[in-house]
Structures are given as C-alpha cells and as structure tokens.
Amino acid sequence: MPGKFHLGDIVELKKQHPCGSKQWEVLRTGADFRIKCLGCGHQVMLPRPKFEKSVKKVLKSYFETGQEDQE
C-alpha cells in the first residue's frame, strides 16, 4: 500500500525503545525507513517490511498538519 507513511509522521511501535519511549518520527521512506526516537533522539534504519510490521498506529500524520489544505 504505497503512501501509507510519510515524512514527519509520528508512529507508535509495538515494542518500547530501551529509553522507555514508543514514539518515533519518520525521517526517510522507501525500501528502508529511517526513524528517530522521540525519547532520546536515537536514529535507526529498518527495512520496509520490518518497519510496517512493528508499527502499532500512526499518532500524528503528515496530512493532519494541514499541508494538504493549501489550495
């Protein structure tokens, strides 16, 4: 499903990061995803299938910021 995740999305993963946070910001999309922990700032690159499997929900989407409403 292309277009499911966008740069700047805030996602919640199923497992906690060692710092205790479950919230991550999407920094890069494509065959690999780069995500940044919002608790400690650590950045991780994951292959797309592993990333999509580990996402529990999208907390804040790129489209909720109102950028699509600009006409």
C-alpha positions as CSV (number, residue, x, y, z in Angstrom):
1,M,0.0,0.0,0.0
2,P,2.1,2.9,-1.2
3,G,1.7,6.3,0.5
4,K,0.7,4.8,3.9
5,F,3.6,6.5,5.7
6,H,5.0,10.0,5.1
7,L,8.0,12.0,6.2
8,G,7.3,13.7,9.5
9,D,4.7,11.1,10.7
10,I,4.8,10.2,14.4
11,V,4.2,6.5,14.9
12,E,3.9,4.2,17.9
13,L,5.8,0.9,17.7
14,K,4.7,-2.3,19.4
15,K,7.9,-2.6,21.4
16,Q,9.5,0.0,23.7
17,H,12.9,1.5,23.0
18,P,15.4,1.0,25.9
19,C,14.9,4.7,26.8
20,G,11.2,3.9,27.5
21,S,9.6,5.7,24.6
22,K,7.4,4.1,22.0
23,Q,7.0,7.2,19.8
24,W,9.1,7.6,16.7
25,E,9.3,10.2,13.9
26,V,9.7,9.0,10.2
27,L,12.7,10.7,8.7
28,R,13.1,8.6,5.5
29,T,10.7,6.4,3.5
30,G,11.3,4.0,0.6
31,A,12.8,0.5,0.6
32,D,14.2,1.3,4.0
33,F,12.8,3.6,6.7
34,R,14.9,5.8,9.0
35,I,13.1,6.6,12.2
36,K,14.1,8.8,15.2
37,C,13.2,8.0,18.8
38,L,11.3,10.9,20.3
39,G,12.5,10.0,23.8
40,C,16.3,10.0,23.3
41,G,16.9,11.1,19.6
42,H,18.4,7.8,18.6
43,Q,18.1,7.1,14.8
44,V,17.5,3.6,13.3
45,M,17.2,2.3,9.8
46,L,14.8,-0.6,9.2
47,P,13.8,-2.4,6.0
48,R,10.2,-1.6,4.9
49,P,8.6,-5.0,5.9
50,K,10.1,-4.9,9.4
51,F,9.0,-1.3,9.9
52,E,5.4,-1.9,8.7
53,K,5.1,-5.0,10.9
54,S,6.3,-3.2,14.0
55,V,4.1,-0.1,13.7
56,K,1.1,-0.2,16.1
57,K,-0.5,3.0,15.0
58,V,0.1,6.4,13.4
59,L,-0.2,9.1,16.2
60,K,0.2,12.2,14.0
61,S,0.1,12.0,10.2
62,Y,1.7,14.4,7.7
63,F,-1.9,15.1,6.4
64,E,-3.1,16.2,9.9
65,T,-0.7,19.2,9.8
66,G,-3.0,20.9,7.3
67,Q,-0.5,20.9,4.5
68,E,-3.0,19.2,2.1
69,D,-5.5,22.0,2.6
70,Q,-3.4,24.6,0.8
71,E,-5.2,25.4,-2.4
